[in-house]
Amino acid sequence: MNSLSVPASLAAFLEDTYLKKKISVNTEGTTFIDFKVTADAGSYAACRFMLVFKRSVRYTAINASMLNSDISVEWKIAEEFNISKYEIERSADGSVFSTVSIKLPEDSNSGSVNYSWLDAVSRVIIITALKVYPGMG
């Protein structure tokens, strides 16, 4: 198999049940993983490795609200895996968006994370969008 067609919303991991580790897999290229086989039966078990796919991000909340005359954008993540960045975009007409801020992931492999951004520049009615960019594995 030369490549694996995986939606950008999914992240791939190789789970090593013997070492109890998850290793990110590059779905657009080759991933090399070093491992050792010893006399311990778990190290050579047929079920030692599993290829697992998870959503790259799982939101628990997304909110944009007025804060005085500014716009506060907040989003909460229950899990984020292999995310390279979040882009906050702004549009005055709902059709043409431009990036106004980039947030890098705080914890790109696990756990709950809260993000926020304050748009202190906007003084007109706008539409705000959040884009998520998966990492390369």
VENKA-V63136 format. One line per field, one symbol per residue. phi: phi as a letter, one per 40 degrees, with the letter a starting at -180 (. if undefined). A space follows every 10 residues. Layout:
phi=???
//
This chain:
phi=.cabcbdccb bbbccbcccf bbbcbccbab bbbcabbbcc dccbccccbb cbbbccabcb ababacbfbb bbbbabbcab bfccabbbbb acbgbbbbcb abbcccacba gcbbbaabcc ccbbcbbbbb bbbccch
//
